[in-house]
């Protein structure tokens, strides 16, 4: 059997990382379901739901580039463990506030800043680690399998969080803290060959080296920016509490299922891509996937049926997974190891902008045009962006293979 087709379990360091990411992602997803529902119960405000996303994004905007520089200098496993340690403390604080009945809007917004700080360091490290844990020929399959684990967490986390919320927010937050402890232990035990780079002074040039690297590669820049604008415009996650309560008329259990539906679609595609990675016409596949994502978002915005909404979110998640795997593999294969932390940091800013800033955008447009108008405009905008990017980045649209 060739190395490229060898079972991933033959790479124990990668499997340990995979388990750590699974536990940490499940805890994070459960926490966000509880924070979103609790915030909406406290304030009944779409604006406040948007602020939760914005306050997670702002620390990432400020700290992610320095975090990428740190990931290229120090042991990435130790940085990841520190991020899980901070999230463990956050879970404990939220559990205490819920059990003691002193949770407030201000506390939830402050917690959002701390979560954004942890993720500023966690995201570039998580993206840069797999390439150190498996050979290059295994990397596309490893990234697809890693994404599959992420989707399992995104499916199970919100669904379990929604069910546990019936017993109280404190139960949800306590479970999150336990999951972060497990992730901390796994991450701290990661072992790989780590050769500290030559010491050089920290300058703006070294911190922003990832930006310069991406700007010099048209296909990479096009892939990252396409994902940014597609999810920024097409994301409806921040508005799911409103759709669940006011439009689809379901409770926390329904919100958990709605949050899980995109991940279910993404899981199906990621399992398929683990066995059959995309090897030809990758540029075309990426653009088609983004257009399908926009159409599914549009269908969700117009739906008044819970089951139709679930189906639309399922399709959107499947389409997004195609884009994610192509983008992640392209970035990792075209970046040398000594630059992966800083390049992954830039990629993380784009991902954070598309997720957290997208939540803020959804909250603002929902306050102006209503939740349905916000999602419908986002779906149309995603399709327009995909068609525009095909003309702006022909090297990406015409890309045949992941290896250039």
N, C-alpha and C positions, 0 to 999 in steps of 0.2 A: 504493500500500500504506500502511495506517495505521501510525503509530508503534508502536502496541501489538502489531502483527503483524510488524514489521520484524525481519530476522535479527539475532540477538544478536552476530554477528561485526561488525556495524556500530558496536559499542560497544567499542573496543579496550582501554580501561582495565579494563572488566569482564572481558574475555577474559584479560588479563594476570593479574588477580586470580584468575580461575578456574584458570589454569595453576599459579599459586603454591600455591593451596589443594590442587590435585590432587597436586602433588609432595610437599608437606608432610604431607598426610593419608596418602599411601602410605607414606612413611617412618615415620610414627607408628604405623600399623597393623602394619608389619613388625616394628618395635621391640617392640610389646606382645606379639606372638606369641612372639618370641624370649625376652623377659623372663619371660613366663608359663611357657613350657616349661622354661627354664633354672632358674627357681625351683622348679618341681615336681621336676625332676631332683635338685636340691640337697637339698630338704627333704621331699619327698613329703607335703606338708602343705596341706590345704584352708585352714587358718587363715592360712598365709603368703600364699596366693593372694589371700585376702580383704584382707590387710594391704597388698598392692600397690595395690589399689583405694582403700583408706582413706587411705593416705599421699599419693596423688595428689589426693584430694578436699580434705583439710584445708588445704593452701595456697590452694586456690581459694576455700574458705569464708572465709578471712581476707583475701585480696588482691583478690578479683574486684570488689567495690564500689569500692575506690580505683582499680582498673584501669579501670572504667567511667568514673569521673570524669576520668581521664587521657585516655581516648579522646574525650571531649567537649572537651578543651582543646588537645590536640596532634595532629599529623598521624598519622592512623591507619595509613597505609602504613609509616611509620617504626617505629611500635610493633610492627607485624606482623613487619617485618624483624628487629627485635631478638629477638623470640621464636624465630624460625627460627635465628638465630645461636646462642642458648643450646642449642637442640636439636642443632645441628651439633656443639657441644662435647660434649654428652652422648653422641651416637653415637660420637665418637672415643674417649671414655673407656671406653665399654663394649667397643668393638672391641679396645682395648689390653688390657683385663682378660681378655677371652676368649682372645686370642692369647698372652698372657703367663701364662695359667692361674692368675690370682689373683682371679677372680670369686668372690663370696661372697654369702650371704644378706644381710648388712649392706650391702654395696655396692648390691645391687639395690633394697633398701628406701630407701637414701639417694637413689638415682637417681630413684625414684618421687616423692620430695619435690620434686626439681628439675623433673621433668616437670610436676608439678602447678603449680609456680610459673610456668612458661612458659605453660601453658594458661590460667592465671588471667587473663593479659593478652591472650592470643591469641583466646580465644573471643568476648568482647564486641566486639573490634575486627572479627573476621571477620563477625559478625552485623550490625554497623552499617555496614560498607563498601558493600555492594551498592546500598543506597538512594542513595548519592552517585554511583554510577557509571552508573546507568540511569534513565530517566524513570519516574515512578510507574506509568504504564500498562503498562510492560514488566516491572515488579518481580515479579509472580507467576510469570511465565515464567522470569525470570532466577533466582529462588530455586529453582524446580523444576530448572532446568538445573544450578545450582550443587550441588544435592543429588544430581543424577545423577553429576556428577564426583566427588563425595564417595564415592558408592557404588562407582564404578569403582575408586577407590583402596582402599576397604575390601575389595572382592573381590580385586583384583590383589595388594594388599599382603600380606595373610595367606597367600594361596596361594603367592606367590613367596617369602615369608619361610619358609614350611614347607619348600619345596623347597631353598632355599639353606642351611637349617639342617643338611642332610645333609653339607654341606661345612664346617660349624662355625659356631658363634654369631658368631665374629669376622667372617665373610664377610657375615652378615646385618647386623650393626651398621655395618660399613664402607659397605655399600650405602645404609643409612639416612642416614648422614652425607652421602653424595653427593647424595641427594635433597633434604636440608635446605639444602645449599649452593645448589642450583638454585632452591628456593623463596625463599631469602634474596635472591638476585639479582633475581628477578621482583618480589618485594614492595618492594624498595628503589626500583625504577623506577616505581612507581605514581604517576600524576599525576591530580589532580582539584582542583577549586576548593576551597581551604581558607581560610576566613576565621576567624582566631583569635577566640574569643568575648571579650567584655569581661572584664577581670580582676576576680575577686571572691575574697574570702577563702575558703579551704577550711574548711568547717564540717561538723558532722554533718548539718546540714540539706541542704547541697549534695551530700554523698556519698550520703545515703539518699534523695535526691529520686526516684530510679527506683522505690524501694519504694512511696513515697506515690503516685506516678503509677499504678502497676499496681493498687494497692489501690482506687483510685477508679474502676476500670473492670472491671465484673463479668465480662464476656465474656473479657477478656484474662487476668484472674486465674484464671478457671476453666480456660482452655485450658492455661496454663502449669502449674498445679498438677495437672491431670489427667495430663499427660505425666510429671510428676515421679513420681507414685505408681504409674502404670502400669508404667513402666520400672524403678522401684525394686523393685517386687514381681516383675515378670515377666522381668527380665533374667537370663539364664543364662550370659553370656559368661565370667564368672570361673571357672565350673565346667567349661568345655569341655575343659580338659586332663584332668580326671578322667573325663568321659564318653568322650573319645577313647581314653584308655589302659585304663581299668578296666571300662567298660560296653560300648562299641562295638568295642574291641580293634583300634584303628587307631593308626598312629604319627603323627609330626609332619605328614606330608602330609595325613592325615585331619583333624587339628586345623586345619590351614590351610583346608581345604574347609569344615569346620563353621563356622569364623569368617567365611568368605566367603558362606555361604548366605543369611543375612539381607540382606546387601548386594546380592546378586543379585536378590532379590525387590524390594528397595527401588529398585534401578536400573530394573527393568522399569516400576514404577509412576511413577517420576520422569520417565522418558522420555515416558510417556503424558501426564503432567500438564504437561510442557513444551509439548506440542502441544494438549492439551485441558484447560486449567486448570478446577478446580471453581468454578463460578460461582453455583450455587444450592444451598440446603439444606446449607450447609457445617457447621453445628452437628451435624445428624443424621449426616452423613458421618463426622465426627470420632469421635463416640461409637460408631458401628458398627465403625469401624476398630479402636478400642481393645478392644472386645469380641472381635473376630476375633484380635487380637494375643494376648489372654489364652487363647483356645481353642487357638491354635497352640502356645503355651508349654506348656500342659497336655499336648498330644499329644507334644511333644518329651520331656517328663519321663517319660512312660510308655513310650516307644519303646525297643526293644532292637535295632532294625534301623538300620544306618548310613544307608541310603537313605531310610527313613521319617523319620529324624531330620533329614536334609538338607532334605526336603520341608517339614517342619514349620517349620524355621528360615527357609526361603525365604518361606513364607506370613507368618510373623511380621514379617519385614522389609518386605514389601509393605504390610501393614496399618499398620505404624509410619510409613511414608513419608507416607501420607495425613494422619496426625495432624501430622507434622513440618511439611509444607508449609503446611497451614492455620494452624498456630500461628505459624510464622515470618512468614507474609504478614500475618496479623492484627496482630502486634506491630509490624512495620515500617510498615504503612500508618496505624496509629493513633497513632504516636509522632512528634512534631516532631524535626527533625534535631538541634537543640541538646540533646535529651534522649536520643537514640538510644544513646549510649555507656553511660549509666547504666541505662537500661531493659534494654539488651542484657546488661549485667553481671548484673542480677537474673535475667534469663532464663538466663544461663550458670550461675549458682549452682544453679538448678533442674535444668538439664541435667546439671551435674557431680554433683549429689546423686543423680540418677536413674541415672547411669552408674557413677561411682567408688564412691559410698556403696552403690549397689545391688550392686556386686561384693563389698563387705565384708559386706553383709547375706546374700548368697548363701553366702559362705564360712562365716559363723557358723552359719546354719541348716543347712548341709551337715554341719558338724562335729557338730551336735546330732541331726539327723534323717536324715542321709545325703543324697547329691546328688539322688537321685530325689525324696525327700520335700520337699527344698527347692524344686525347680523346680515340682512339682505344686502345692504350697501357694501359690507365687508366681502361677501361672496362675489359680488360683481367686480369689486376692486381687485380681488385676487386673480380673477381670469384676465383682466386687463393687464395686470403686471406681468403675468406669464407670457402673454402675447408680445408685450413690449420688450421683455428681456430676451426673447428669441432673436430680435433684431439688434439689440444692443450688445449681446455677447454671442456672436456667431460661432466662436471657438467652442463654447459650451454646447450650443445647440447641435453642432456637427460632431461632437465627441463620440468616438466609437467605443473605446475601451477605457477602463479605469486607469490603467497604466498608460501614460502618454508616450 
